[in-house]
Amino acid sequence: MTPTLQIAFDSVDPHALARFWAAALGYEVEDHTEIVTGLLAAGHLTEDEVLADGDRRAFRDVATCRGPGPRIFVQRVPEPKTAKNRVHLDLQFGPDAAPAEIERLVGLGAEVLWVTSDRGPLNTTLRDPEGNEFCVS
């Protein structure tokens, strides 16, 4: 049996980070209104555990986004990131498209850390708005 892959991020602000990754990957932030409303009505959630986002209701401590690849799950943790990632995403656009994608990602809030070609093709390491490293090539 092949599992479904979901990538989980710890975050201080899960909704902002889910919006970043949704925009970065061309995904959509999932709408949890129906689930949250049902859990509130059943008494399984309190209003303190819920966030109002326009006409949507969301879990305060969790946000997700979905697209053609793995689902992104972002959960609130109390501490900010303090060390280098042991796992990171590689976004492979190809040498012609990568520069424009890097510029787009920086516009979304990413920061370029370094550029290298030590393993062949040009590779740019960036960090997302919460400091998680990822690569673009």
Backbone torsions as a table, in degrees:
resi	resn	phi	psi	omega
1	MET	NA	133.0	179.2
2	THR	-94.7	126.8	-179.8
3	PRO	-76.0	159.0	169.2
4	THR	-83.3	132.3	-178.1
5	LEU	-91.8	128.4	173.0
6	GLN	-126.1	135.3	178.1
7	ILE	-103.2	126.6	-177.4
8	ALA	-108.8	135.9	175.5
9	PHE	-118.3	138.6	166.1
10	ASP	-85.3	147.4	-173.1
11	SER	-156.9	149.7	171.8
12	VAL	-80.6	-33.2	178.9
13	ASP	-130.4	85.5	-173.6
14	PRO	-61.3	-32.9	-177.6
15	HIS	-71.6	-40.5	176.8
16	ALA	-65.9	-41.7	-178.9
17	LEU	-69.1	-37.1	176.2
18	ALA	-64.3	-39.0	177.0
19	ARG	-64.2	-40.9	177.9
20	PHE	-59.3	-52.1	-176.7
21	TRP	-68.2	-32.3	175.7
22	ALA	-62.2	-45.8	179.1
23	ALA	-67.8	-40.4	-178.7
24	ALA	-63.3	-37.6	-174.2
25	LEU	-101.1	-1.6	-175.7
26	GLY	72.0	29.1	179.5
27	TYR	-94.4	178.1	173.2
28	GLU	-119.9	137.6	173.7
29	VAL	-68.0	131.4	-179.2
30	GLU	-72.7	143.7	177.2
31	ASP	-96.7	114.8	-178.9
32	HIS	-100.0	14.0	-174.8
33	THR	-53.3	-49.2	-176.1
34	GLU	-63.1	-44.7	-179.6
35	ILE	-65.4	-46.8	-178.5
36	VAL	-62.9	-44.1	179.5
37	THR	-60.8	-42.6	178.3
38	GLY	-64.6	-42.0	179.2
39	LEU	-68.3	-35.5	175.2
40	LEU	-64.4	-46.8	-178.8
41	ALA	-62.2	-34.3	-179.4
42	ALA	-83.2	-4.9	-179.7
43	GLY	80.9	13.4	-179.7
44	HIS	-87.6	-13.9	175.2
45	LEU	-130.3	150.9	172.7
46	THR	-106.4	164.0	178.5
47	GLU	-59.8	-28.4	177.8
48	ASP	-67.2	-19.4	-179.2
49	GLU	-96.0	6.0	-174.0
50	VAL	-121.6	147.4	178.3
51	LEU	-121.6	132.0	174.0
52	ALA	-91.4	127.6	-179.8
53	ASP	-129.6	87.9	-173.5
54	GLY	65.6	-125.4	178.6
55	ASP	-91.3	4.3	178.8
56	ARG	-96.7	150.3	170.6
57	ARG	-113.5	138.6	-175.8
58	ALA	-137.5	159.1	170.7
59	PHE	-68.2	132.8	-179.6
60	ARG	-61.9	-37.7	-170.3
61	ASP	-104.0	6.8	-177.8
62	VAL	-143.6	138.7	171.6
63	ALA	-141.0	150.3	-178.6
64	THR	-137.9	157.8	171.2
65	CYS	-142.2	153.6	-172.5
66	ARG	-138.2	146.6	176.8
67	GLY	-157.3	-155.1	-177.7
68	PRO	-72.7	-19.0	179.4
69	GLY	-100.9	-157.2	-179.1
70	PRO	-61.2	146.5	175.4
71	ARG	-69.1	144.4	176.4
72	ILE	-105.4	125.6	-179.7
73	PHE	-116.9	123.6	-177.3
74	VAL	-121.1	123.8	-177.0
75	GLN	-121.8	141.7	179.6
76	ARG	-70.4	135.6	170.0
77	VAL	-130.5	154.9	-174.6
78	PRO	-75.6	-21.2	-174.1
79	GLU	-107.9	148.6	174.5
80	PRO	-76.6	164.5	176.6
81	LYS	-65.2	136.3	-177.2
82	THR	-127.2	-12.0	-177.5
83	ALA	-135.0	169.5	179.1
84	LYS	-64.1	142.8	176.3
85	ASN	-60.9	145.2	170.1
86	ARG	-91.6	-20.9	177.3
87	VAL	-132.8	141.1	177.0
88	HIS	-145.9	164.2	177.8
89	LEU	-89.0	143.0	170.8
90	ASP	-113.9	118.2	177.2
91	LEU	-101.1	111.6	-174.5
92	GLN	-105.3	106.3	-179.0
93	PHE	-103.7	-20.1	-175.2
94	GLY	99.0	156.6	-172.9
95	PRO	-63.3	-29.3	-178.9
96	ASP	-76.9	-37.4	-175.7
97	ALA	-91.3	-21.9	-173.8
98	ALA	-56.4	-45.4	-178.2
99	PRO	-58.3	-42.6	179.0
100	ALA	-67.8	-36.8	178.8
101	GLU	-67.7	-38.7	176.9
102	ILE	-61.9	-44.8	178.0
103	GLU	-60.5	-42.7	178.5
104	ARG	-62.6	-44.5	-179.0
105	LEU	-65.6	-38.5	175.3
106	VAL	-62.8	-39.3	176.4
107	GLY	-62.9	-26.3	177.8
108	LEU	-83.3	-9.9	179.5
109	GLY	122.2	0.9	177.0
110	ALA	-76.8	162.5	178.1
111	GLU	-129.5	132.0	176.7
112	VAL	-74.3	129.6	178.3
113	LEU	-97.9	-51.1	178.5
114	TRP	-162.3	163.4	177.9
115	VAL	-125.7	136.7	-179.5
116	THR	-146.9	157.8	171.3
117	SER	-132.1	28.0	-175.4
118	ASP	-68.1	-16.0	179.4
119	ARG	-119.1	25.6	178.4
120	GLY	116.3	-110.2	-175.7
121	PRO	-65.4	157.2	176.3
122	LEU	-60.9	131.1	-177.2
123	ASN	-133.7	131.1	179.1
124	THR	-112.4	126.8	176.2
125	THR	-98.3	128.2	179.0
126	LEU	-122.5	173.8	171.0
127	ARG	-130.2	141.3	178.5
128	ASP	-75.6	177.3	-176.2
129	PRO	-58.9	-17.2	177.7
130	GLU	-106.2	7.8	173.7
131	GLY	96.8	3.1	179.3
132	ASN	-75.9	124.8	-179.5
133	GLU	-74.4	145.7	171.0
134	PHE	-151.9	160.3	-175.0
135	CYS	-116.7	148.2	175.6
136	VAL	-127.9	129.9	175.1
137	SER	-142.0	NA	NA
